Amino acid sequence: MLASLSSPGPTVANMLFDATQQLAPSLACPGLEARRLLAFVLGWPMTRLLAQDRHVVGEEELRRFFFLVDQRSHGVPLAHLTGAEGFWSLMLHVTPACLVPRPETECLVELALACPEATLQVADLGTGSGAIALAMATERPRWQITATDCSAGALAVAQENAHRLGITQIQWRLGDWCEPLLDEGILYDLLISNPPYLANDEVGPAFEPHGALYAGPEGTEALEAIIRQSRQVLRPGGRLLLEHGADQRPWILACLGAAGFRVIQVRDDGAGLPRAIMAQIT
Ligand SMILES: C[S@@+](CC[C@H](N)C(=O)[O-])C[C@H]1O[C@@H](n2cnc3c(N)ncnc32)[C@H](O)[C@@H]1O
């Protein structure tokens, strides 16, 4: 829908109506996503869209909005289009170099924050946008946190997020899971990770990095590597907190037991699916 020279142009309400129709076949909440995109393009808070729904939108903003609506209707994540995603209490910058943080991962933060110690040595393995490390840092300024990732692109996004949020207590390390921690000669109280846990033949989200989603032929390869490596960097009695696939709980219980861990807690996600596990090294 383009404004002709003789008409005043489409209003906010017209544009939201058209975009909602366009997004409806592919999205569960087309109206909400249309509002988020239009608020982003106009630089308005979402509430202003309702208050000023007769506002006539300029041609450049109109074109930009419907370009984004078209991209969204082809599956590009909303967070990639707006460059931002909310996680915990934070608004994080995200790019196609990192996973878009998911709401179910917030249960890892909740479980970590239930640790009673005021000071802890903690590592977030495979930090992506920095979501878990940054959320913990915000809530526990006295925790010493290290975050690793094997993707330089993801680590750059995480560091940019830390800089923008003014968070300075996190050490960022490029490398394979726990390996960057080995050189430091520190033993950790708590290791946290949301690793890739899809099998290579599973159909997962498009548009996000393959290395953030797919672990290998079985789907359990990254979890297995972390469980194995973590023994070298955890202090006696230290804890390991992992997110995993909904069907992987029996496997992970067995793997942790065989590696000398005692399971302390399991957690389902908001949809009632098995999602996280906390274990202690014996
Ligand atoms: C599922 S994403 C999680 C990102 C972030 N922690 C979150 O929850 O939004 C997995 C992350 O692990 C990283 N990763 C994959 N293999 C890795 C490895 N061998 N060593 C370190 N990080 C790895 C990926 O680059 C990606 O950022």
The ligand as a Tripos MOL2 file, in Angstrom:
@<TRIPOS>MOLECULE
LIG
   27    29     1     0     0
SMALL
NO_CHARGES

@<TRIPOS>ATOM
      1 C1         22.3100  -22.2320   22.0190 C.3       1 LIG1
      2 S1         23.5000  -20.9540   21.8370 S.3       1 LIG1
      3 C2         23.3280  -20.1590   23.4360 C.3       1 LIG1
      4 C3         23.7010  -18.7150   23.4480 C.3       1 LIG1
      5 C4         23.3710  -18.0190   24.7720 C.3       1 LIG1
      6 N1         24.0270  -18.6390   25.8890 N.3       1 LIG1
      7 C5         21.8770  -18.0290   25.0010 C.2       1 LIG1
      8 O1         21.3910  -18.7930   25.8350 O.co2     1 LIG1
      9 O2         21.1620  -17.2580   24.3380 O.co2     1 LIG1
     10 C6         24.9960  -21.8810   21.9900 C.3       1 LIG1
     11 C7         26.2680  -21.0420   21.9560 C.3       1 LIG1
     12 O3         27.3730  -21.9460   22.1100 O.3       1 LIG1
     13 C8         28.4100  -21.5400   21.2370 C.3       1 LIG1
     14 N2         29.2450  -22.7320   20.9700 N.ar      1 LIG1
     15 C9         29.0070  -23.7560   20.1150 C.ar      1 LIG1
     16 N3         30.0130  -24.6410   20.1630 N.ar      1 LIG1
     17 C10        30.9060  -24.1640   21.0760 C.ar      1 LIG1
     18 C11        32.1550  -24.6430   21.5760 C.ar      1 LIG1
     19 N4         32.6860  -25.7940   21.1490 N.pl3     1 LIG1
     20 N5         32.7880  -23.9050   22.5150 N.ar      1 LIG1
     21 C12        32.2540  -22.7230   22.9480 C.ar      1 LIG1
     22 N6         31.0750  -22.2380   22.5080 N.ar      1 LIG1
     23 C13        30.4090  -22.9390   21.5940 C.ar      1 LIG1
     24 C14        27.7080  -21.0030   20.0170 C.3       1 LIG1
     25 O4         28.5560  -20.1450   19.2830 O.3       1 LIG1
     26 C15        26.5210  -20.2860   20.6640 C.3       1 LIG1
     27 O5         26.8230  -18.9410   20.9480 O.3       1 LIG1
@<TRIPOS>BOND
     1     1     2 1
     2     2     3 1
     3     2    10 1
     4     3     4 1
     5     4     5 1
     6     5     6 1
     7     5     7 1
     8     7     8 2
     9     7     9 1
    10    10    11 1
    11    11    12 1
    12    11    26 1
    13    12    13 1
    14    13    14 1
    15    13    24 1
    16    14    15 ar
    17    14    23 ar
    18    15    16 ar
    19    16    17 ar
    20    17    18 ar
    21    17    23 ar
    22    18    19 1
    23    18    20 ar
    24    20    21 ar
    25    21    22 ar
    26    22    23 ar
    27    24    25 1
    28    24    26 1
    29    26    27 1
@<TRIPOS>SUBSTRUCTURE
     1 LIG1         1 GROUP 0 **** ****
